[in-house]
Amino acid sequence: MTAAPETREVHVRLRFPGGMVLDYRAGRAIAERLAAHLRPHSIEVTIGPSATTPEGAAVDRLPPLPCAELWTD
């Protein structure tokens, strides 16, 4: 019997050069793949805990990461 894949969503914060900040929710594996791809382009990616954002908002209230399917296996 195999374990079910981790489905808990995490907070993903994208901080672009110039100061624009975007907050989304995504599965951890997708967030990590996104971060690995964007960091070399000077985009700071922070993957936060699944419970709340640093401001205290529930992650499930954040918008989903657009086109998240691009970052799956």
C-alpha positions as CSV (number, residue, x, y, z in Angstrom):
1,M,0.0,0.0,0.0
2,T,1.4,3.4,-0.9
3,A,0.9,6.7,0.9
4,A,-1.3,9.3,-0.7
5,P,0.6,12.3,-2.1
6,E,0.8,15.4,0.0
7,T,-2.0,17.7,-1.0
8,R,-1.7,20.5,1.6
9,E,-1.3,23.8,0.0
10,V,1.3,26.4,1.1
11,H,1.6,30.1,0.9
12,V,3.8,31.2,-2.1
13,R,5.0,34.8,-2.1
14,L,6.7,36.2,-5.2
15,R,8.7,39.3,-4.8
16,F,9.8,40.9,-8.1
17,P,12.7,43.3,-8.6
18,G,11.1,46.8,-8.2
19,G,9.0,45.7,-5.2
20,M,5.9,44.1,-6.6
21,V,4.7,41.3,-4.3
22,L,2.2,38.6,-5.2
23,D,0.7,36.0,-2.8
24,Y,-0.8,32.7,-4.0
25,R,-1.5,29.2,-2.7
26,A,-0.1,26.0,-4.3
27,G,0.9,22.5,-3.4
28,R,4.4,22.3,-1.8
29,A,5.9,20.3,-4.8
30,I,4.6,22.9,-7.3
31,A,5.8,25.8,-5.1
32,E,9.3,24.3,-4.9
33,R,9.6,23.7,-8.7
34,L,8.3,27.3,-9.3
35,A,10.9,28.7,-6.8
36,A,13.8,26.7,-8.5
37,H,12.8,28.2,-11.8
38,L,12.2,31.8,-10.8
39,R,15.1,32.4,-8.4
40,P,17.8,32.6,-11.1
41,H,15.7,35.4,-12.6
42,S,16.1,37.6,-9.5
43,I,12.5,36.8,-8.3
44,E,12.5,36.1,-4.6
45,V,10.2,33.1,-3.8
46,T,9.1,32.4,-0.3
47,I,7.3,29.2,0.6
48,G,5.4,29.7,3.8
49,P,3.6,27.3,6.2
50,S,0.2,26.0,5.2
51,A,-1.8,27.4,8.0
52,T,-1.6,31.2,7.6
53,T,0.3,33.9,5.7
54,P,2.7,36.1,7.7
55,E,-0.2,38.6,7.9
56,G,-2.5,36.0,9.5
57,A,-4.8,35.3,6.5
58,A,-5.7,31.7,5.9
59,V,-3.9,30.2,3.0
60,D,-7.2,28.8,1.6
61,R,-8.3,32.4,1.1
62,L,-5.3,33.2,-1.2
63,P,-5.9,32.9,-4.9
64,P,-4.5,29.7,-6.5
65,L,-1.2,30.0,-8.4
66,P,-2.1,30.7,-12.0
67,C,-1.2,27.9,-14.4
68,A,0.0,25.7,-11.6
69,E,-0.3,22.7,-13.9
70,L,2.8,23.9,-15.7
71,W,4.9,23.0,-12.6
72,T,3.7,19.4,-12.2
73,D,5.7,16.3,-13.2
